[in-house]
C-alpha cells in the first residue's frame, strides 16, 4: 500500500490495490480543493448564468450581461469582480467599454456540458428573480461552499492536469 499516507498506514485494507487506485484517482489535495472551488463557482444560478452567457456569446459588456440574464448591473459587476479574482474570467477594454471573456480553460468544458435551450424556449422562470439579481454574493462568501473569495482558484492554481 505504497500510496497510503503514513498517518493511515495502520488501518487494514480489504483490497490494497483498489485503495491505491482510489488514492491515485483522487489526486493531489491542492488540485481537489481547486476543483471544488471551481464547482462552487458554478453552483450558484446567477454566476452560472453569467458564465454561460460569457462563454457562449463571446466577449460581452456588463450592461449586455445584465440585459441577457435579468441580473442588475450592480450585481453583475460584483459577480464579475469575484469571477475575475478567481481567474475564471478576464476583462478587455474596448474604448470605454469593458468586455468580459472566459479565461479558465478548465471551466469551458464544464459549461459545454449544460444543454442550450432552443431560442423560443428561453425563460428566466426557472431561476427566481432574487437568485439572479443578487448573483449569490453575500459578504464575499460563496453560498453552499463555505469558501471566501480568497479561497477561490486563480490563474495558475493547480488543476487535475498538474
C-alpha positions in Angstrom: 0.0 0.0 0.0 2.6 2.4 -1.2 0.3 5.4 -1.7 -1.4 5.3 1.7 -0.2 8.2 3.9 1.8 7.3 7.0 -1.0 8.5 9.3 -3.4 5.9 7.8 -0.9 3.1 7.2 -2.0 1.3 10.4 -5.5 0.8 9.0 -6.4 -2.5 7.4 -7.5 -2.6 3.7 -9.8 -5.1 2.2 -8.2 -4.7 -1.3 -4.9 -2.9 -1.2 -4.7 -2.5 -5.0 -8.1 -0.7 -5.0 -7.1 1.6 -2.1 -4.0 2.7 -4.1 -6.0 3.1 -7.2 -8.5 5.3 -5.3 -5.8 7.4 -3.8 -4.2 7.9 -7.2 -7.7 8.7 -8.7 -8.3 11.4 -6.1 -5.0 13.2 -7.0 -3.3 15.9 -5.1 -5.2 17.6 -2.3 -4.5 21.1 -3.7 -6.0 20.1 -7.1 -9.0 18.7 -5.3 -9.5 22.0 -3.5 -9.1 23.9 -6.7 -11.7 21.8 -8.5 -14.1 22.1 -5.5 -13.8 25.9 -5.7 -14.5 25.8 -9.4 -17.6 23.7 -8.8 -18.6 26.2 -6.1 -18.5 29.0 -8.6 -20.8 27.0 -10.9 -23.2 26.1 -8.1 -24.9 29.4 -7.8 -27.5 30.1 -10.5 -26.6 33.8 -11.1 -22.9 33.1 -11.5 -23.7 30.1 -13.7 -26.0 32.2 -15.9 -23.3 34.8 -16.3 -20.6 32.3 -17.1 -22.8 30.6 -19.7 -23.6 33.9 -21.3 -19.9 34.9 -21.4 -18.8 31.5 -22.7 -21.5 31.2 -25.4 -21.8 34.8 -26.5 -18.1 35.7 -26.5 -16.7 38.9 -25.1 -19.6 40.8 -23.6 -20.2 44.0 -21.7 -21.6 44.3 -18.2 -24.8 46.1 -19.4 -25.3 43.4 -22.0 -24.8 40.7 -19.4 -27.4 42.4 -17.2 -29.9 42.6 -20.0 -29.3 39.0 -21.1 -29.5 37.5 -17.6 -32.0 39.8 -15.9 -29.4 40.5 -13.2 -28.9 44.1 -12.1 -25.8 45.8 -13.4 -24.6 46.3 -9.9 -24.9 42.6 -9.1 -23.3 41.6 -12.4 -20.3 43.9 -11.7 -20.0 42.4 -8.2 -20.1 38.9 -9.5 -17.7 39.7 -12.3 -15.3 41.1 -9.7 -15.4 37.7 -7.9 -15.0 35.8 -11.2 -12.0 37.9 -12.2 -10.4 37.5 -8.8 -10.7 33.7 -9.2 -9.1 33.8 -12.6 -12.3 32.5 -14.2 -13.0 35.5 -16.4 -10.9 38.4 -17.7 -11.8 41.9 -18.9 -10.7 43.6 -22.1 -11.1 47.3 -22.6 -12.6 48.3 -26.0 -12.5 52.1 -25.9 -14.9 53.0 -23.0 -16.5 49.5 -23.0 -15.2 46.7 -20.9 -16.0 43.3 -22.3 -15.6 40.0 -20.3 -14.4 36.7 -21.7 -13.8 33.2 -20.1 -10.2 32.8 -19.0 -10.1 29.5 -17.1 -9.7 26.8 -19.8 -10.9 24.1 -17.4 -14.3 25.8 -16.9 -15.3 25.9 -20.6 -15.7 22.1 -21.0 -17.9 22.0 -17.9 -20.1 24.8 -19.3 -20.3 22.9 -22.6 -22.0 20.0 -20.7 -25.0 22.2 -20.0 -27.5 22.0 -22.8 -28.7 25.1 -24.6 -32.4 25.8 -24.8 -33.9 26.5 -28.2 -34.2 30.3 -28.6 -38.0 30.3 -28.4 -37.9 28.3 -25.1 -35.6 30.7 -23.2 -37.1 31.8 -20.0 -36.0 33.0 -16.6 -39.0 31.4 -14.9 -36.9 28.6 -13.5 -34.5 30.9 -11.8 -36.1 33.2 -9.3 -35.5 36.9 -9.7 -33.8 37.0 -6.3 -31.3 34.3 -7.2 -30.4 36.0 -10.5 -30.5 39.6 -9.4 -28.2 39.1 -6.3 -25.7 36.9 -8.1 -25.5 34.9 -4.9 -22.9 37.2 -3.3 -23.2 37.7 0.4 -20.3 39.5 2.1 -17.7 37.9 -0.2 -18.7 34.3 0.5 -19.8 31.6 -1.9 -23.1 30.1 -0.7 -23.2 26.4 -0.1 -19.5 26.1 -0.1 -18.2 27.9 2.9 -15.4 29.4 0.8 -14.5 33.0 0.8 -13.2 34.9 -2.2 -9.6 34.4 -1.1 -10.0 30.6 -1.3 -11.1 30.5 -4.9 -8.8 29.0 -7.6 -6.9 31.6 -9.6 -5.0 31.5 -12.8 -2.1 29.2 -12.3 -3.8 27.3 -9.5 -3.2 23.6 -9.6 -5.6 21.6 -11.7 -6.1 17.9 -12.3 -3.6 18.2 -15.1 -0.9 19.5 -12.7 
